[in-house]
Amino acid sequence: MEHNTKIYIAGHRGMVGSAIWRKLEAEGFTNITGKTSKELDLRDQQAVKQFFAEEKPEVVIDAAARVGGIMANNDYPYQFLMENLQIQNNLIDESHKAGVEKFIFLGSSCIYPKLAPQPLKEEYLLSGRLEETNQWYAIAKIAGVKACEAIRKQHGKDFVSLMPTNLYGTHDNFDLRTSHVLPAMIRKFHDAAKNGNTPVELWGSGNPMREFLFVDDLADAVYFALNNKLPENLYNIGTGKDITIKELAVLIQEIVGHDGEIIWDSSKPDGTPRKLMDVDKMKNAGWKATTSLKEGIKRTYGWFLQNSENYKQVKL
């Protein structure tokens, strides 16, 4: 791509979108655009249509979504299904109608069946039942993957879907009501350490295994996809390595400096037993993650400390 190519990042203020923006700027791109949710409601079809008519982006990166952890998904299933469908459908359809040739759709590893073989291969999509606690979000994202695949098949456009594993990093959501497991742990251990190393209570048994990807690595994968015409429509983005939730807790506890007890509430749900991505397809295409989990958590906690008075709050 030329450095003056007009690139629209939907969700540019979020953790993922802002990381992609930083990456593109660092690589010398000068014509990047984004709109806040107040400036452009992506759920509003007419507003999105007007935006495309006025701005005429050449490349679109869809990093916009309603996201949250187990509790948020469980408490607000309709919003997680409908709003994600509205956002992505408007972006995909208007990109197609406006002649956008390069579209990158970002989703999540939760699109794969709960009990699919490990590690998760792209071919396992729609081969079994989804995890109940986040099926609403997953169904929306699956629809987005299939919409991009359909445009690619019918119209030959370079619409590609990248499915990252569990993401974390700077600009994450540390609100305990709506955050994902890793930033929630950082917040809990930090608060407990400040309060005299009080015990930290965590959900579940701690036995499930999870893979985590530093958000700057995802931004690097998006940059790679922008500069290469990938031959297939769906790619997993991850490290190919996982860790138990208990091991993650101990690692975060050490980095934060908390010396208290960890209490596991086994009455709370564990979610999927294991979610490890098979990343061979993207690796064979020429890209792999480079940030270790320990280094990524250190960088995330450093950012958290600098912004600890301004926790990102999500209004539902």
Protein Blocks (a to p, Z undefined) as FASTA:
>chain_A
ZZklccddehklmmklmmmmmmmmmnopabbcdddfklpcfklmklmmmmmmmnopabdc
dfbdcdddfklmmmmmmlmmmmmmmmmmmmmmmmmmnopabdcddddfklpcfklccddd
fklgopaccdfklmmmmmmmmmmmmmmmmmmmmnopacddddddddedehiafbfklmcf
klmmmmmmmmmmmnopaacddehjhlaccddddfklmmmmmmmmmmpccfbfbdcddehp
acdfklmmmmmmmmnopabdcdddfkbcebjfbacddfklmmmnopacfbdfklmmmmmm
mmmmmmmmmcccddZZ
